[in-house]
Amino acid sequence: MTRPYWQEELETMSRDDLQQLQLERLRNTISQASHSSFYKKVFEDNDISADDIRSLDDLNRLPFTTKDDLRSQYPYGFASIPLQRCVRIHSSSGTTGNPTVVLHSQKDIDLWANQVARCMYMVGLRDTDVFQNTSGYGMFTGGLGFQYGAEKLGALTVPAAAGNSKRQIKFIMDFGTTALHIIPSYATRLAEVFQEMNIDPRTDTALRIFCMGAEPHSEEQRLRIEKLLGVKAYNCFGMSEMNGPGVAFECTEQKGLHIWEDYVIAEIIDPQTLQPVPEGEIGELVLTTLQREAMPLIRYRTHDLTRFIPGDCLCGRTHRRIDRFKGRSDDMIILKGVNIFPIQIEKILLSFKELGGNYLITIETVGNNDEMLIEVELSDLFTDDYSVLERLSKKIVRQLKDELLITPRVKLVSKGSIPVSEGKAVRVKDLRKF
């Protein structure tokens, strides 16, 4: 019988011992961060040093760190060790202004690999698995993060990278791939290509586990992917600023994502007041790194909206769980005074078996009014009878209105009408002029 934990002592330690470990590592983190030009000034301005941190509550004495701070210090203002001791840079796409840059030492890379291996082991991957990575390699952390984690685990790795779905399927078939790291929208696309090739992944492959991240996705989408591909799909959370994938991960109970509290301190705040929200309420996730050497980050605002799930997990791990993300505080749509998150719309659309998985939300100004148009593809198994489609459209609009408190326009389009990419899906186009 294999052991149930990758690192049992750390994964199951008591809350008191875990918080004591966090306190020790927080003090070390503040000492380490003080070597960066950015945090040296922050600590001086707030008259605080590692010696002043006597409890975890003292973290509140420090201001938040934001993505704008990272951009303003581009490229090396957060470096806490000499550059000759850094071995890698990862970066965001930087579509406007400077990108965000994250530096890693070899120690950081090794710890990150172990963190990802812990996640993978938790959901049942072992050194007997063949793990195929469909994420891009390079500045994006998803590819290399899972690559090194899988190697640390001892799995046979297939660094397929993104795109070329038929080649992905050839590798899955030829190499006996048992697990994939995949973006949810691409998982749906891959299922379509399997169908086009007359291959049933449920019976014709060895696939059994998907590690899914990079995009928020609903439970309905997860269940659809599991059904189409015959796998168990586990939700993964990561971000480049916190290394990359592996910050939090579902266990086999699938009742929230364990956030590894020996690696980070997690807070959940009201994004408007910046004060902590009561246990169990939704707010913005804030993270402080605890073991990073090259570039510690303190109270980093992620803009991801979630909540701590109260109570213990049946898996035996004591690290707190965060809920599936509701959305982001910075991709919220405000329309007619109503706050809307795309994932609310996705949840409704995926409840209709007549619809496919691809959709596009467009916000635009018509006359003097802002309006929402939702284009959604039909399943290839559904009718093109106009009267049936009209009734379906009205039913979808009614359910969306009940959820969103506004009335969107819904346009049903044939399968393949909405452009798809094999990277992160574009779900919202806001064409309003502000």
Residue pairs with C-beta under 8 A, 6 or more apart in sequence:
2 126
4 316
5 11
5 12
5 121
5 122
5 316
5 317
6 117
6 118
6 121
6 122
7 114
7 118
10 262
11 118
11 316
11 317
11 318
11 319
12 316
12 317
12 318
13 21
13 318
14 318
15 318
18 261
18 262
18 318
18 319
19 56
21 262
22 56
22 261
22 262
22 265
22 290
23 53
23 55
23 56
25 262
25 290
25 291
26 53
26 56
26 59
26 265
26 288
26 290
27 50
27 53
28 50
28 290
29 288
29 289
29 290
29 291
29 292
29 296
29 298
30 39
30 43
30 48
30 49
30 50
30 53
30 298
31 49
31 50
32 80
32 292
32 293
32 296
33 39
33 43
33 80
33 296
33 298
34 40
34 43
34 49
34 50
34 80
35 80
35 81
36 77
36 78
36 79
36 80
36 295
36 296
37 73
37 77
38 69
38 73
38 77
38 78
39 78
39 80
39 296
39 298
42 62
42 63
42 298
43 49
46 61
46 62
46 63
48 61
48 62
52 58
52 61
53 59
56 265
59 265
59 267
59 288
59 298
59 299
62 298
62 299
63 299
64 274
64 286
64 299
64 300
64 301
65 297
65 298
65 299
65 300
65 301
66 300
66 301
67 100
67 241
67 301
70 78
70 100
70 101
70 241
71 97
71 98
71 99
71 100
72 98
74 98
74 99
74 100
74 101
75 89
75 98
75 101
76 83
76 101
76 103
78 101
78 103
78 295
78 297
79 86
79 103
79 294
79 295
80 293
80 294
80 295
80 296
81 105
81 293
81 294
83 103
85 105
85 294
86 103
86 104
86 105
86 294
87 104
87 105
87 106
87 109
88 103
88 104
88 109
89 101
89 102
89 103
89 104
89 139
90 101
90 102
90 104
90 139
90 140
90 141
90 144
90 240
90 244
91 99
91 100
91 101
91 102
91 139
91 240
92 99
92 100
92 139
92 240
93 99
93 139
94 100
100 240
100 241
102 141
102 240
102 241
102 243
102 295
103 294
103 295
104 112
104 243
104 294
104 295
105 293
105 294
107 293
108 243
108 291
108 292
108 293
108 294
108 295
109 148
111 263
111 291
111 292
112 145
112 148
112 149
112 243
112 244
112 246
113 148
113 149
113 151
113 152
114 149
114 152
115 149
115 243
115 246
115 247
115 260
115 263
116 145
116 146
116 148
116 149
116 150
116 152
116 245
116 246
117 149
117 150
117 152
117 153
118 246
118 260
119 149
119 211
119 236
119 245
119 246
119 249
120 131
120 149
120 150
120 153
120 155
120 179
120 211
121 153
122 249
122 251
122 252
122 258
122 315
122 317
123 209
123 211
123 232
123 234
123 249
123 250
123 251
123 252
124 208
124 209
124 232
124 252
125 131
125 150
125 153
125 155
125 179
125 209
126 153
126 154
126 155
127 153
127 154
127 155
128 155
129 153
129 155
129 156
129 178
129 179
129 209
130 155
130 156
130 158
130 175
130 176
130 177
130 178
130 179
130 206
131 146
131 150
131 153
131 155
131 156
131 157
131 158
131 177
131 178
131 179
131 180
131 181
132 157
132 158
132 160
132 168
132 171
132 172
132 175
132 177
132 179
132 180
132 181
133 143
133 146
133 147
133 150
133 157
133 158
133 159
133 160
133 161
133 180
133 181
134 160
134 161
134 162
134 168
134 180
134 181
134 182
134 183
134 186
134 190
135 142
135 143
135 146
135 161
135 162
135 181
135 182
135 183
135 214
136 142
136 143
136 161
136 162
136 423
137 143
137 144
137 147
137 159
137 161
140 240
141 238
141 240
141 243
141 244
141 245
142 181
142 213
142 214
142 238
142 244
142 245
143 159
143 161
143 162
144 244
145 238
145 243
145 244
145 245
145 246
146 181
146 211
146 245
147 157
147 159
149 245
149 246
150 157
151 157
155 179
156 175
158 171
158 175
158 177
160 167
160 168
160 171
162 186
162 422
162 423
163 422
165 189
165 190
165 193
165 422
166 193
166 197
168 190
169 190
169 193
169 194
169 197
169 199
171 177
172 180
172 201
172 205
172 207
173 199
173 204
173 205
176 206
177 205
177 206
177 207
178 206
178 207
178 208
178 209
179 207
179 208
179 209
179 210
179 211
180 187
180 207
180 209
180 210
180 211
180 231
181 210
181 211
181 212
181 213
181 236
181 245
182 190
182 210
182 211
182 212
183 212
183 213
183 214
183 215
183 423
183 424
183 425
184 212
184 214
184 215
184 217
184 221
184 222
184 225
185 215
185 357
185 358
185 420
185 424
185 425
186 422
186 423
187 210
187 212
187 225
187 229
187 233
188 221
188 224
188 225
188 228
188 356
188 357
188 358
189 420
189 422
190 229
191 201
191 225
191 228
191 229
194 200
194 201
194 229
199 205
201 207
201 228
201 229
201 230
201 231
202 229
202 230
203 230
205 230
207 229
207 230
207 231
208 230
208 231
208 232
209 231
209 232
209 233
209 234
210 225
210 226
210 229
210 231
210 232
210 233
210 234
211 234
211 236
211 245
211 249
212 222
212 225
212 233
212 234
212 235
212 236
213 235
213 236
213 237
213 238
213 245
214 424
215 424
215 425
216 324
216 325
216 327
216 328
216 342
216 343
217 235
217 343
217 346
218 324
218 343
218 346
218 347
218 350
219 324
219 347
220 346
220 347
220 350
220 351
221 346
221 350
221 357
222 233
222 235
224 350
224 357
225 231
225 233
226 232
226 233
232 252
234 249
234 250
234 254
235 249
235 250
235 254
235 257
235 324
236 245
236 246
236 248
236 249
236 250
236 257
237 245
237 247
237 248
237 249
237 257
237 259
237 304
237 322
237 325
238 244
238 245
238 246
238 247
238 248
239 247
239 302
241 287
241 297
241 300
241 302
242 264
242 287
242 289
242 297
242 300
243 292
246 260
247 259
247 260
247 263
247 264
247 287
248 257
248 258
248 259
248 260
248 322
249 257
249 258
250 256
250 257
250 258
251 258
251 313
251 315
251 317
252 315
253 313
253 314
253 315
255 309
255 313
255 314
255 321
256 309
256 313
256 321
256 322
256 323
256 324
257 321
257 322
257 323
257 324
258 313
258 317
258 319
258 320
258 321
259 266
259 319
259 320
259 321
259 322
260 319
261 319
261 320
262 290
262 291
262 319
263 289
263 290
263 291
264 287
264 288
264 289
264 290
265 287
265 288
265 290
266 285
266 286
266 287
266 308
266 320
266 322
267 276
267 285
267 286
267 287
267 288
267 299
268 276
268 277
268 281
268 282
268 283
268 284
268 285
268 286
268 306
268 307
268 308
268 322
269 275
269 276
269 277
269 283
269 284
269 286
270 276
270 277
270 283
270 284
271 283
271 284
271 303
271 305
271 329
276 283
277 283
277 307
279 308
279 310
280 307
280 308
280 309
280 310
281 307
282 305
282 306
282 307
282 323
282 326
283 305
283 306
283 307
284 301
284 302
284 303
284 304
284 305
284 329
285 302
285 304
285 305
285 306
285 322
286 299
286 300
286 301
286 302
287 297
287 299
287 300
287 302
288 297
288 298
288 299
288 300
289 296
289 297
289 298
289 300
303 328
303 329
303 330
303 331
304 325
304 328
304 329
305 325
305 326
305 327
305 328
305 329
305 341
306 322
306 323
306 324
306 325
306 326
307 322
307 323
308 320
308 321
308 322
308 323
309 320
309 321
309 322
309 323
312 318
313 321
325 343
326 341
326 343
327 341
327 342
327 343
327 344
328 341
331 341
331 342
331 428
332 339
332 340
332 341
333 339
333 340
333 341
333 342
333 361
333 363
333 372
333 428
333 430
334 340
335 363
335 370
335 372
335 406
336 370
336 406
338 404
338 405
338 406
340 372
340 404
340 406
342 361
342 427
342 428
344 403
344 404
345 359
345 361
345 374
345 400
345 403
345 404
345 408
346 359
346 427
347 403
348 396
348 399
348 400
348 403
349 355
349 359
349 374
349 376
349 396
350 357
351 399
352 392
352 395
352 396
353 379
354 378
354 379
354 382
354 392
355 376
355 377
355 378
355 379
355 382
355 396
355 412
356 376
356 377
356 378
356 379
356 380
356 415
357 377
358 376
358 377
358 418
358 420
358 425
359 374
359 375
359 376
359 377
359 418
359 427
360 374
360 375
360 376
360 418
360 426
360 427
360 428
360 429
361 372
361 373
361 374
361 427
361 428
361 429
362 372
362 373
362 374
362 375
362 428
362 429
362 430
362 431
363 370
363 371
363 372
363 373
363 428
363 429
363 430
363 431
363 432
364 370
364 371
364 373
364 431
364 432
365 371
365 431
365 432
365 433
370 432
371 408
371 409
372 406
372 408
372 409
373 408
373 409
373 410
373 411
374 400
374 408
374 409
374 410
374 411
375 411
375 413
375 417
375 418
376 396
376 410
376 411
376 412
376 413
377 412
377 413
377 414
377 415
377 416
377 417
377 418
378 389
378 412
378 413
378 414
378 415
379 415
380 415
383 389
384 414
389 412
392 412
393 410
393 411
393 412
396 410
397 407
397 408
397 409
397 410
400 407
400 408
400 410
401 407
401 408
